[in-house]
Structure formats: C-alpha cells, structure tokens
Amino acid sequence: MRKHPIAAIATPPGSGGVSIIRVSGQQLVGLAEALLAKPPTTRYAHHFFLNDAQGNRLDEALLIFFKGPASFTGEDVIELHCHGGAHLSQAILNRVLELGNDWGIEQAEAGEFSLRAYLNGKIDLVQAEAIADLINAQSDAAIKGAARSLRGQFSDSVNQLIEEITQLRILVESTLDFPEEEIEFLESSKANERLASILKKLQDLVEKTQQGKILRDGIRLALVGPPNVGKSSLLNCLLGEERAIVTPVAGTTRDRIEESITLQGVPVHLVDTAGLRASADVVEQIGIARTWDAIEDADTIIFMRDLSTTQSGEDSGLEEKVKAHANKKAHIIEVFNKLDLVDSQKRQLGISTSEKSTIHISAKTGDGIDALKERILSLAGWQANLAAGIFTARDRHLSAIAEAKESLLKAQAHGLNGNHSLDLFAEELRLSQDALGQITGKLLPDELLGKIFSEFCIGK
C-alpha cells in the first residue's frame, strides 16, 4: 500500500446536485484547517467557501473531517461536499491536490480507499467486494444479497468453518506424538463425526455461494435462430414493451439489441440478434457476425423456430452450428414460437410438452412464457427457496470453497487408520483451512489482492 495521502472524486462522473471529493491519509488535520481557515471539529459539517490559487471563489461547500482510526479507511479522512458539475468537481480536486502538496497528496488509484480500509482492518476482503457489489447491484434481491455480505454474514459463515477446522486440527495434531494412544483418543473425541459436520456446513455454503454468484452476475441470454421466427417479438414480450421493431419482413433485425430484466430477482441480460442465414447484404452480414459473437458470450441460448411452418433440414443444421459455436458451459433451450397460429389440438400438445426438452410459446399472446422463464432460471441453477438468506459471491469464492471441500473429502477418505494416514488427515485439514482463508483475505497473494481492487471504481 502506498503510504502517502490520496484524493479522488468519490461520486460518479457527470453532472448532479452534489459531488464528493474524498481525501485519506495520516495527519490530515492540517489540510482540513488550511481549507477551512480554522481547526476542524470531528464529524461536523463545516460550511465554507473554497477559492482557487488566485483567490477566486470556486464553490460554496461542506467539509467533514473524520479522525482516524474512526473512519472508513482507518486513516484521517476529509470529505468535501460541493456542487456536482463535472468540470467544477475536477477543479476542486485539482485545488485539493495543489493545497495538499505539503502533505504529499496524490491522485487515488481504483479501489485504493477500500484497499486501505481492508489493510487497516476496518473490513475484510469479502466486505470490500460487497461494497462494489452493492454499488453495481441490478435488482432488489442483489442489493439485499450484497448488504448481507457487507454486514459480515458471508464472512461469519467462513470464519466459523475455519474455527471448527482449527479446533479439529489441534485435536489431530496434538496426538501425532503419541501413536499408541492416538486412534483411541480421536475416536473418543469423535473426530470423524466432527469432520462430517464440517462437510455438511461447507455444502450449505456451497449452495448459498452458487446462488449468490447467479444473483451477482445475472444470466446473459441470447435470442437466436433463423429470420422471422419471432426473436424480436419474444424480446418485447419479456420486456413488456415494444423495444424492437417487428415486421413480417425477414431480416428486420440487423444488429444486436441489448436490454435487461429481472426474473425472481435474478438479472437477465437479453440480447436480440440478427437472424442466421446466408445473405449477400453487407449490413446484414455484419449483424450476423455479431450474432455469432453473442452466441459465444451467452450463458443461455434460446434457439427459436417457427411452429406454424414446416422446419427444413437447414434449420436443424443451423441449431447444430449454434451448439458448436457456443461456449461449453452454455445452456441451449429449443423454443418453438407462434403457438397462436396453429390449431387447438397442436396448441394443447405444445403447451403440454413445455416441461420436456422443448418449449412451445406464443410471443404474441404470452402462452408458454412463464414456462420459458422457469426453464431459464432452472438451467442457471437458481433456487428461489434459498433466496431469502443468500449473499452475493464471486468466482474466486466458489473456487476457494471447492478447493476446501476437496481437501476435506480427502481427509475423510484417509480416516483414522494409523499414523501415516493421520499425517495426511492433518495435512488435508490445513489445506482446507488455507483455502477458506483466501476468501476473507487472510491468506491471499499480493498480486491477486491488487487485481481484485483494480476492478473497483476510482474514489471507492
């Protein structure tokens, strides 16, 4: 961590009612006094006028001084609340940096305030990440999940597991020097039962973090298929508004259209694409190329066909091309549209088969749309019954938990069958403990720590 004070605009770029400039560092009371022309009162909103180097007034503002360690970063923190013009905010930041030369103040890097809060023990790594997740939350459920992580519920679950593994390690390792008594002692202490209990709690954490990742990242869903099968109509149906142009003319959509909705609190990023076909039209060719890009990026692909027409072999081959082009983890849902254009017997058959391999819908009337929504969430792994208690999670959390689980399963496999196995048992417990420690940042390489905070915004 850089030792000198840092400063940045903490509010988003652009114009608004209020902009906040944040400064953090050691011994900043002198800077606060220079700005106010008097000593600051801690945690008090001081009204003052800020001038430039020539004495010209820049703004009428508020200054709040937080004396470390009772601050977000654990250092002295100054917050300037000024009017929210983009150029004005930058001018005030420049003035602060200019006045701060005597204190060695420099422009903050992305995430540096949160990094200092973490390194100074104000928050753990999960809570730091939760701040970014809370800012970027795309649904009410995601807000609640991020807030749970920020309050420490995720960290508490991890730390409880670490403590239980630590106690079991102490029990196991304390017997290594007494081979004639170790097995009997460990059996009487129910070491295997305690390990099984830890594994059960870890599995509960696996399920919650898997749900938390879905809640944080959402689902990227691409609508693809031949022209004129109703992709844009389905987009409009899911959005509940006429976002995409719909006409009977094949090839109406020539570019990808992106919108977002939420399903049971899960953000779903919809991508409507140009119909896949051979075309001599240069503009349509560009749109089709972007369709293939969307297929590569998607978590879920809805491959659409027209139920009211006879499907050609070319369409069947097209679906195989889509499957080959998609990433290996993507889910593909085969959807037959225009259920409203077929006779009642076929319509009833279509609705009844919506729980099987294909979904039959009418983007015009809404028939089958609820079944489609359920399929999208089901394939993503979403479990609504767990939503009330989950917290947002990231890939690195899932990887660390999976690593811890693997080590605990190996420990369970070794069992308590002699001194050699006991050594392995103890070592696997240590490895699982280290893996969980990476989640909260207790055991994390510096380069990974830097990467995590570099993804934050400037001023946070």
C-alpha positions as CSV (number, residue, x, y, z in Angstrom):
1,M,0.0,0.0,0.0
2,R,1.2,3.5,-0.8
3,K,1.9,5.4,2.4
4,H,1.2,9.0,1.2
5,P,-2.3,10.5,1.3
6,I,-4.7,10.1,-1.6
7,A,-7.5,12.1,-3.1
8,A,-10.3,11.4,-5.7
9,I,-13.8,12.3,-6.7
10,A,-15.9,9.7,-4.9
11,T,-19.1,10.3,-6.9
12,P,-19.8,9.1,-10.5
13,P,-18.6,11.1,-13.5
14,G,-21.1,13.6,-14.8
15,S,-23.3,16.4,-13.6
16,G,-25.5,16.2,-10.5
17,G,-26.7,18.0,-7.4
18,V,-23.8,17.1,-5.2
19,S,-20.2,15.8,-5.8
20,I,-18.0,14.4,-3.1
21,I,-14.2,14.7,-3.1
22,R,-12.6,12.3,-0.6
23,V,-9.1,12.5,0.9
24,S,-7.5,9.8,3.1
25,G,-4.1,9.7,4.8
26,Q,-2.2,10.2,8.1
27,Q,-2.3,13.6,9.9
28,L,-4.7,15.5,7.6
29,V,-6.0,17.8,10.3
30,G,-3.6,20.5,8.9
31,L,-5.1,20.2,5.5
32,A,-8.6,20.5,6.9
33,E,-7.5,23.6,8.8
34,A,-6.0,25.1,5.6
35,L,-9.2,24.6,3.7
36,L,-11.4,26.0,6.5
37,A,-9.0,28.6,7.8
38,K,-9.8,27.2,11.3
39,P,-9.3,23.9,13.2
40,P,-12.0,21.3,12.2
41,T,-14.4,19.7,14.5
42,T,-14.5,16.0,14.1
43,R,-17.6,14.6,12.3
44,Y,-19.1,18.1,11.9
45,A,-20.4,19.6,8.7
46,H,-18.4,22.8,8.2
47,H,-19.8,25.3,5.7
48,F,-17.0,27.2,3.9
49,F,-16.0,28.9,0.6
50,L,-13.3,27.3,-1.5
51,N,-11.1,29.6,-3.5
52,D,-8.5,28.9,-6.3
53,A,-4.8,29.8,-6.0
54,Q,-5.6,33.4,-7.2
55,G,-8.2,33.9,-4.6
56,N,-11.2,33.5,-6.9
57,R,-14.1,31.6,-5.5
58,L,-14.6,28.1,-6.8
59,D,-17.6,26.9,-4.8
60,E,-19.6,27.1,-1.6
61,A,-19.2,23.7,0.0
62,L,-19.3,21.5,3.1
63,L,-16.3,19.8,4.8
64,I,-16.5,16.9,7.1
65,F,-13.4,15.6,9.0
66,F,-13.1,12.1,10.2
67,K,-10.2,11.4,12.6
68,G,-8.6,8.1,12.1
69,P,-9.0,5.3,13.0
70,A,-12.7,6.1,13.4
71,S,-13.2,6.4,9.6
72,F,-13.9,4.3,6.6
73,T,-10.2,3.8,5.7
74,G,-8.9,3.8,9.3
75,E,-6.9,6.9,8.4
76,D,-7.8,10.6,8.7
77,V,-10.5,11.3,6.1
78,I,-11.7,14.6,4.6
79,E,-14.9,14.7,2.6
80,L,-15.7,17.8,0.6
81,H,-19.4,18.1,-0.5
82,C,-19.6,20.5,-3.4
83,H,-22.0,21.2,-6.3
84,G,-22.0,18.4,-8.8
85,G,-20.7,19.9,-12.1
86,A,-18.2,17.6,-13.8
87,H,-15.7,20.5,-14.5
88,L,-16.3,22.0,-11.1
89,S,-15.6,18.7,-9.3
90,Q,-12.3,18.3,-11.2
91,A,-11.3,21.9,-10.5
92,I,-11.9,21.4,-6.7
93,L,-10.0,18.1,-6.8
94,N,-7.1,19.9,-8.5
95,R,-7.2,22.6,-5.9
96,V,-7.1,20.0,-3.1
97,L,-4.1,18.3,-4.7
98,E,-2.4,21.7,-5.1
99,L,-3.0,22.6,-1.4
100,G,-2.0,19.1,-0.4
101,N,1.5,19.3,-1.8
102,D,2.8,19.8,1.7
103,W,1.2,16.5,2.7
104,G,2.3,14.7,-0.4
105,I,-1.3,14.0,-1.6
106,E,-1.6,12.1,-4.9
107,Q,-4.5,11.0,-7.1
108,A,-6.1,7.8,-5.8
109,E,-6.0,4.6,-7.8
110,A,-9.0,2.5,-8.5
111,G,-10.3,0.9,-5.3
112,E,-7.5,2.4,-3.1
113,F,-9.8,3.7,-0.4
114,S,-11.4,0.3,0.0
115,L,-7.9,-1.3,-0.1
116,R,-6.8,0.9,2.8
117,A,-9.9,0.0,4.7
118,Y,-9.1,-3.6,4.2
119,L,-5.4,-3.4,5.1
120,N,-6.2,-1.3,8.2
121,G,-8.6,-3.9,9.4
122,K,-11.8,-1.9,9.0
123,I,-13.3,-4.5,6.7
124,D,-12.3,-7.9,5.4
125,L,-12.0,-8.8,1.7
126,V,-15.5,-10.2,1.3
127,Q,-16.9,-6.9,2.8
128,A,-14.7,-4.9,0.5
129,E,-16.0,-6.8,-2.5
130,A,-19.6,-6.4,-1.2
131,I,-19.2,-2.6,-1.4
132,A,-18.6,-2.9,-5.1
133,D,-21.4,-5.4,-5.5
134,L,-23.8,-3.2,-3.6
135,I,-22.9,-0.3,-5.9
136,N,-23.4,-2.4,-9.1
137,A,-26.5,-4.4,-7.9
138,Q,-29.1,-4.8,-10.6
139,S,-32.1,-5.9,-8.6
140,D,-33.6,-5.6,-5.2
141,A,-32.5,-9.2,-4.4
142,A,-28.9,-8.4,-5.4
143,I,-29.0,-5.3,-3.2
144,K,-30.1,-7.5,-0.2
145,G,-27.5,-10.1,-1.0
146,A,-24.7,-7.6,-1.2
147,A,-25.9,-6.0,2.0
148,R,-25.7,-9.3,3.8
149,S,-22.1,-9.8,2.7
150,L,-21.3,-6.2,3.7
151,R,-22.8,-6.8,7.2
152,G,-20.4,-9.8,7.5
153,Q,-22.8,-12.7,7.2
154,F,-20.7,-14.4,4.5
155,S,-17.5,-13.8,6.4
156,D,-19.1,-15.1,9.6
157,S,-20.0,-18.4,7.9
158,V,-16.5,-18.8,6.5
159,N,-14.8,-17.8,9.8
160,Q,-17.0,-20.3,11.7
161,L,-15.9,-23.1,9.4
162,I,-12.2,-22.0,9.8
163,E,-12.6,-22.1,13.6
164,E,-14.1,-25.6,13.6
165,I,-11.4,-26.9,11.3
166,T,-8.8,-25.2,13.5
167,Q,-10.1,-27.0,16.6
168,L,-10.1,-30.3,14.7
169,R,-6.6,-29.7,13.6
170,I,-5.5,-29.0,17.2
171,L,-7.1,-32.2,18.2
172,V,-5.5,-34.3,15.5
173,E,-2.0,-32.7,15.6
174,S,-1.8,-33.0,19.4
175,T,-2.0,-36.8,19.1
176,L,0.8,-37.2,16.4
177,D,3.5,-37.6,19.1
178,F,1.6,-40.4,20.9
179,P,0.9,-43.1,18.2
180,E,0.0,-45.7,20.8
181,E,-3.0,-43.7,22.0
182,E,-3.9,-41.5,19.1
183,I,-6.6,-43.6,17.4
184,E,-8.5,-44.4,20.6
185,F,-8.3,-40.8,21.7
186,L,-9.5,-39.5,18.4
187,E,-12.3,-42.0,18.2
188,S,-13.5,-41.0,21.7
189,S,-13.3,-37.3,20.6
190,K,-15.5,-38.1,17.6
191,A,-13.0,-36.6,15.1
192,N,-14.7,-38.3,12.1
193,E,-18.1,-37.1,13.2
194,R,-16.8,-33.6,13.6
195,L,-15.4,-33.7,10.1
196,A,-18.7,-34.9,8.7
197,S,-20.4,-32.0,10.4
198,I,-17.9,-29.5,8.9
199,L,-18.5,-31.0,5.5
200,K,-22.3,-30.6,5.8
201,K,-21.9,-27.0,6.8
202,L,-19.5,-26.4,3.9
203,Q,-22.0,-27.9,1.5
204,D,-24.6,-25.5,2.7
205,L,-22.1,-22.7,2.0
206,V,-21.5,-24.1,-1.5
207,E,-25.2,-23.9,-2.3
208,K,-25.5,-20.3,-1.0
209,T,-22.4,-19.1,-2.8
210,Q,-23.6,-20.7,-6.1
211,Q,-26.9,-18.8,-5.7
212,G,-25.0,-15.7,-4.8
213,K,-22.9,-15.8,-7.9
214,I,-26.1,-16.0,-10.1
215,L,-27.6,-13.1,-8.2
216,R,-24.4,-11.0,-8.7
217,D,-23.6,-11.8,-12.3
218,G,-27.0,-12.5,-13.6
219,I,-27.7,-14.5,-16.8
220,R,-26.6,-13.5,-20.3
221,L,-29.2,-14.8,-22.6
222,A,-29.1,-14.7,-26.4
223,L,-32.2,-15.0,-28.7
224,V,-31.0,-16.7,-31.9
225,G,-32.4,-18.6,-34.8
226,P,-33.4,-18.1,-38.5
227,P,-35.0,-14.8,-39.6
228,N,-38.7,-14.1,-38.9
229,V,-39.2,-16.7,-36.2
230,G,-40.2,-14.1,-33.6
231,K,-36.9,-13.3,-31.7
232,S,-37.7,-9.6,-31.5
233,S,-41.3,-10.4,-30.6
234,L,-40.1,-12.5,-27.7
235,L,-37.7,-9.7,-26.6
236,N,-40.7,-7.3,-26.5
237,C,-42.8,-9.9,-24.7
238,L,-40.2,-10.4,-22.0
239,L,-39.6,-6.7,-21.6
240,G,-43.3,-5.8,-21.6
241,E,-42.7,-3.0,-24.1
242,E,-42.1,-2.5,-27.8
243,R,-38.4,-2.2,-27.8
244,A,-37.5,-4.0,-31.0
245,I,-39.1,-3.3,-34.4
246,V,-41.2,-6.3,-35.5
247,T,-42.4,-6.7,-39.2
248,P,-43.3,-9.7,-41.4
249,V,-40.2,-9.0,-43.4
250,A,-37.4,-11.5,-42.8
251,G,-34.2,-9.9,-41.6
252,T,-35.7,-6.8,-39.9
253,T,-33.3,-7.0,-37.1
254,R,-29.8,-6.3,-38.4
255,D,-27.9,-5.5,-35.2
256,R,-27.9,-6.9,-31.7
257,I,-30.3,-5.2,-29.2
258,E,-29.5,-5.5,-25.5
259,E,-31.9,-5.0,-22.6
260,S,-32.2,-6.3,-19.0
261,I,-35.0,-7.7,-17.0
262,T,-35.2,-9.5,-13.6
263,L,-36.7,-12.9,-13.0
264,Q,-37.4,-13.7,-9.4
265,G,-34.7,-11.1,-8.5
266,V,-32.1,-12.5,-10.9
267,P,-30.8,-10.0,-13.5
268,V,-31.2,-11.4,-17.0
269,H,-29.3,-9.6,-19.8
270,L,-31.2,-10.2,-23.1
271,V,-29.5,-10.0,-26.5
272,D,-31.8,-10.0,-29.5
273,T,-29.8,-10.9,-32.6
274,A,-30.0,-10.8,-36.4
275,G,-31.5,-13.9,-38.0
276,L,-28.9,-16.5,-39.1
277,R,-29.0,-17.1,-42.8
278,A,-26.8,-16.8,-45.9
279,S,-27.1,-13.2,-47.1
280,A,-25.4,-11.0,-49.8
281,D,-26.4,-7.8,-47.9
282,V,-23.2,-6.3,-46.4
283,V,-25.1,-4.7,-43.4
284,E,-26.9,-7.9,-42.6
285,Q,-23.6,-9.9,-42.8
286,I,-22.2,-7.6,-40.1
287,G,-25.3,-8.2,-38.0
288,I,-25.0,-11.9,-38.4
289,A,-21.3,-11.8,-37.4
290,R,-22.4,-10.0,-34.2
291,T,-25.0,-12.8,-33.6
292,W,-22.2,-15.4,-33.6
293,D,-20.3,-13.1,-31.1
294,A,-23.4,-13.0,-28.9
295,I,-23.7,-16.8,-29.0
296,E,-20.1,-17.1,-27.8
297,D,-20.7,-14.8,-24.9
298,A,-24.1,-16.2,-23.7
299,D,-24.7,-18.3,-20.6
300,T,-28.1,-19.4,-22.1
301,I,-29.1,-19.5,-25.7
302,I,-32.8,-19.6,-26.8
303,F,-32.8,-21.2,-30.3
304,M,-36.1,-20.3,-31.9
305,R,-38.1,-21.9,-34.6
306,D,-41.5,-21.1,-36.2
307,L,-44.1,-23.7,-35.0
308,S,-46.5,-22.7,-37.8
309,T,-44.2,-23.7,-40.6
310,T,-42.5,-26.9,-41.6
311,Q,-38.9,-26.9,-40.5
312,S,-36.3,-27.5,-43.1
313,G,-33.2,-29.6,-42.7
314,E,-31.2,-26.4,-43.0
315,D,-32.8,-25.1,-39.7
316,S,-31.8,-28.3,-38.0
317,G,-28.3,-28.0,-39.2
318,L,-28.3,-24.4,-38.0
319,E,-29.0,-25.4,-34.4
320,E,-26.1,-27.8,-34.5
321,K,-23.8,-24.9,-35.7
322,V,-25.1,-22.8,-32.8
323,K,-24.3,-25.6,-30.3
324,A,-20.8,-25.9,-31.8
325,H,-20.2,-22.2,-31.6
326,A,-21.5,-21.7,-28.0
327,N,-19.2,-22.0,-25.0
328,K,-19.1,-25.4,-23.4
329,K,-21.0,-24.3,-20.3
330,A,-23.8,-22.6,-22.1
331,H,-27.4,-24.0,-21.9
332,I,-29.5,-24.1,-25.0
333,I,-33.2,-24.0,-24.9
334,E,-35.1,-25.0,-28.1
335,V,-38.2,-22.8,-28.4
336,F,-41.0,-23.2,-30.9
337,N,-42.8,-19.8,-31.4
338,K,-46.2,-18.8,-32.9
339,L,-48.3,-21.2,-30.9
340,D,-51.2,-18.9,-31.7
341,L,-51.1,-19.7,-35.4
342,V,-51.6,-23.5,-35.0
343,D,-54.8,-25.4,-34.5
344,S,-56.1,-26.0,-31.0
345,Q,-55.0,-29.7,-30.9
346,K,-51.4,-28.8,-31.8
347,R,-51.6,-25.8,-29.4
348,Q,-52.6,-28.1,-26.5
349,L,-49.8,-30.5,-27.4
350,G,-47.3,-27.7,-27.5
351,I,-48.2,-26.4,-24.0
352,S,-48.1,-29.9,-22.6
353,T,-44.6,-30.5,-23.9
354,S,-43.2,-27.3,-22.5
355,E,-41.9,-29.2,-19.5
356,K,-39.9,-31.5,-21.7
357,S,-36.9,-30.9,-24.0
358,T,-38.6,-28.1,-25.9
359,I,-40.7,-25.1,-25.0
360,H,-43.7,-24.0,-27.1
361,I,-44.7,-20.4,-26.8
362,S,-46.6,-17.5,-28.4
363,A,-44.7,-14.3,-28.1
364,K,-47.8,-12.6,-29.3
365,T,-50.3,-13.9,-26.7
366,G,-47.9,-14.9,-23.9
367,D,-48.7,-18.6,-23.9
368,G,-45.8,-20.6,-22.6
369,I,-43.8,-17.6,-21.5
370,D,-44.0,-18.5,-17.7
371,A,-42.7,-22.0,-18.5
372,L,-39.9,-20.4,-20.5
373,K,-38.9,-18.1,-17.6
374,E,-38.9,-21.1,-15.2
375,R,-36.6,-23.1,-17.6
376,I,-34.2,-20.2,-17.9
377,L,-33.8,-19.9,-14.1
378,S,-33.7,-23.7,-13.6
379,L,-30.9,-24.2,-16.1
380,A,-28.9,-21.4,-14.5
381,G,-29.2,-23.3,-11.2
382,W,-31.4,-20.7,-9.4
383,Q,-33.3,-22.0,-6.3
384,A,-35.9,-19.5,-5.2
385,N,-36.3,-21.2,-1.8
386,L,-32.7,-20.2,-0.9
387,A,-33.1,-16.5,-2.0
388,A,-34.0,-15.2,1.5
389,G,-30.7,-16.0,3.0
390,I,-28.1,-15.8,0.3
391,F,-25.3,-13.3,-0.2
392,T,-23.5,-12.2,-3.3
393,A,-20.5,-14.3,-4.3
394,R,-17.8,-14.4,-7.0
395,D,-15.9,-17.0,-9.0
396,R,-12.9,-16.8,-6.6
397,H,-15.2,-17.6,-3.6
398,L,-16.6,-20.6,-5.4
399,S,-13.1,-21.8,-6.3
400,A,-11.8,-21.5,-2.8
401,I,-14.8,-23.3,-1.3
402,A,-14.5,-26.1,-3.9
403,E,-10.8,-26.4,-3.0
404,A,-11.6,-26.6,0.7
405,K,-14.3,-29.2,0.1
406,E,-11.9,-31.4,-2.0
407,S,-9.3,-31.3,0.8
408,L,-11.9,-32.2,3.5
409,L,-13.2,-35.1,1.4
410,K,-9.6,-36.4,1.1
411,A,-9.2,-36.1,4.8
412,Q,-12.4,-38.1,5.3
413,A,-11.1,-40.7,2.8
414,H,-7.8,-41.1,4.8
415,G,-9.8,-41.6,8.0
416,L,-8.0,-42.5,11.2
417,N,-6.2,-45.7,10.2
418,G,-2.7,-45.4,11.6
419,N,0.0,-42.8,11.9
420,H,0.7,-42.3,8.2
421,S,-2.9,-41.7,7.4
422,L,-3.2,-39.4,10.4
423,D,-0.4,-37.2,9.0
424,L,-2.3,-37.0,5.7
425,F,-5.6,-36.3,7.6
426,A,-3.9,-33.4,9.4
427,E,-2.4,-32.0,6.2
428,E,-5.7,-32.0,4.3
429,L,-7.3,-30.1,7.2
430,R,-4.6,-27.5,6.9
431,L,-5.1,-27.2,3.1
432,S,-8.8,-26.7,3.5
433,Q,-8.3,-24.1,6.2
434,D,-5.9,-22.2,3.9
435,A,-8.3,-22.3,1.0
436,L,-11.1,-20.8,3.1
437,G,-8.7,-18.2,4.4
438,Q,-8.3,-16.9,0.9
439,I,-12.0,-15.8,0.8
440,T,-11.7,-13.2,3.6
441,G,-8.2,-12.3,2.6
442,K,-6.3,-13.8,5.5
443,L,-4.2,-15.9,3.0
444,L,-4.1,-14.2,-0.3
445,P,-1.2,-13.4,-2.7
446,D,-0.5,-9.7,-3.1
447,E,-0.9,-9.9,-6.9
448,L,-4.4,-11.3,-6.6
449,L,-5.2,-8.7,-4.0
450,G,-4.2,-5.9,-6.4
451,K,-6.3,-7.5,-9.2
452,I,-9.4,-7.6,-7.0
453,F,-9.2,-3.9,-6.0
454,S,-8.2,-2.7,-9.5
455,E,-11.7,-3.7,-10.6
456,F,-13.2,-1.1,-8.3
457,C,-14.1,2.4,-9.5
458,I,-11.9,5.5,-8.8
459,G,-12.9,7.1,-5.5
460,K,-14.1,3.9,-3.8
